[in-house]
Amino acid sequence: MGDSRPQLNVASPGWSGYERHPRLTHGGSSALFSEHVISRHNLDQKFQYRVEQRNCNIALNSGGIDMASLHDARQLVCSFCWQNFFNTEQFQLLCSCRCAGARCDNGIRCEMTVRQINQSASNGCNWCSYIWTFTSRREEIRDPGDVLSIYLYDFYADYSTPTGKNTYYLTMNWETQERARDLGWALRLHAFTNSTDPAASFVTARKLQTERWLAECADHNQCPGQAEAILPTQLIEVAPVGSPDRPRLLVTSGRKGRYAALSYCWGSNSYGELNQSNLNKYIQHLCLDALPQTLRDAIAVTKSISVPYLWVDALCILQDSDDDKSHEISMMERFGTMSVWDLDAREYDESLEPINKRAWTLQESLLAYRYLIYSSNTLQWRCNAGVRNLGNSLHLVSYSEEHQYSQSLYTLRQPASDSEGELKRWILLVNIYSERSASLPHDKLNAISAVAREFSPSLGPQYFAGLWQFSILWQLTWVTSCSWNSEVKNTRPNVYRAPSWSWASIDGELSYGTDLLETDKPCLYRCDFISCQVEPKSVDFSFGEVLAGSLTLRGILRQAWFKPSNKNILWLGEDGEILRPAEALDLAESRQGNSKKAEDNEWVDKEREIRAYHDEAGDWPPMLVFCLPILVVEERVLMGLLLATFGKEAFKRVGSFEHAHRKDFDHLPRCEITII
């Protein structure tokens, strides 16, 4: 049976930032620069960074320019900038060097005083006016004789498309005898120009062709074919034979075909959802005028690329049928999507996109082979061969996506070669998925179930409410973000959704430490997995919603008094008596008051660095907990769980702790522990 994913994935618009356009010059040909600014202030040898966005126009000499064009270009800058910067062999070599993808030392330097910059800017020099936007800031009041050293040089971004002379670095640093501190800026410039401009031969990015992209994708070796596949149960037929302007709902009855799917946010005024009462009406006809604009646009695009069917969750799943929902969710990995997103045409951080705050769109974007993304600035195409912007405009990912822990969806959809690599990929996906939310709390596991099924061959076969059988103990070490960020409000839902040891039991951002992503993971500390049982809501689908779950392991427990308000842990005595909460609180308070009892051997030493965190945000009172160490590095317990008793024989997770001394646990015996 062939792969049943749709041929395309379409997502819905958001916002974009403001831009300014100072104009720079050289030669007679021009290129627009989008600028990524890092303002760099050295305070006591520590750098602090600020990021801004701007655009500027720079005219480049590509050779063969007639004197009239050259004269026009010279009028845009002062004579100093022309003679010492733009009309130089170094600048021409920098702009025309064709060693694309390689590192080279091409660059151009010059120095200008504050007096020169101010005078030339006031006289209309575009380059000096651009520099002045930095030097004129209130925090940059300078003496007229202070010198600014300016250096423009090559920068090659590994993930930029298209290839060409489209990215540069610009640094500006003050050279002054009076100030020992190094103050200045580091800027990454992104160049693009018109296709008819002489500079277009080396500046290949364009200012801001869907059917063409789809056709080109068919020839990509990295991308699967576009053969017909088994269709979802219901689809929108966008142009029925005989009435191409009257879309309708089609019950596919197991037939094969090609289709696209829409990923979007429903909104508060959505078109009538599909249910048993309107099914027959929609089979006859869908009223275009009554559809939201996003759905109308998706239908129009699907028709324009000659794809006959479109899948939209609100109109293709019976919303009043649990059986239909369960069936379609279980088949979701066959879908993929056509995504209408809102992107920035240049430097792009996909985590800021409004649609990427929605839980369901993560798997919709990960599972699609081909992805068409709409935005207010550009149209973007994604497939296994790479990313392309409409008109070949520059696509450059943010700095955070250029390292081994990249959380870019394009990066994370690439499978790893072994189970360890797949576990790292899953952990990163959980990190970004936790920042998203679903309209229905019980959809936490449902909305990532199709992705989970894709991981099953390498991390399964058993899947326990978001955790895998492979290396399951390491997967217990997630930490909620409210532990270090007071603005994050992690909570547990009022209705049961997952076992307390699962990240799916928590709403809000959480994360796994990067230690788990290293080649040499931390060691387990005297802890063994025994068994795990999870009761899925649907017996035919183990990757979705669950009704109950328990985890049994063998490890060490040490009872302690936990004060969430100051993230402190105080060990209880080990004389065989279990201290009452009131007595434990009294001891804790005396410890903090540095009384005689503070020297009691029942407490850990003063120099400990142990910190403990409640999983949920809020003003939690002190409580008795049991500390379960999980990971250890040398003499430190890197990570452990805080457990509270639940009933007579079980525990539930309430938090986590870190940086305890290994010696605090070495003398204790192991026991069997069940967490629910």
Disulfide bonds with the S-S distance in Angstrom:
none
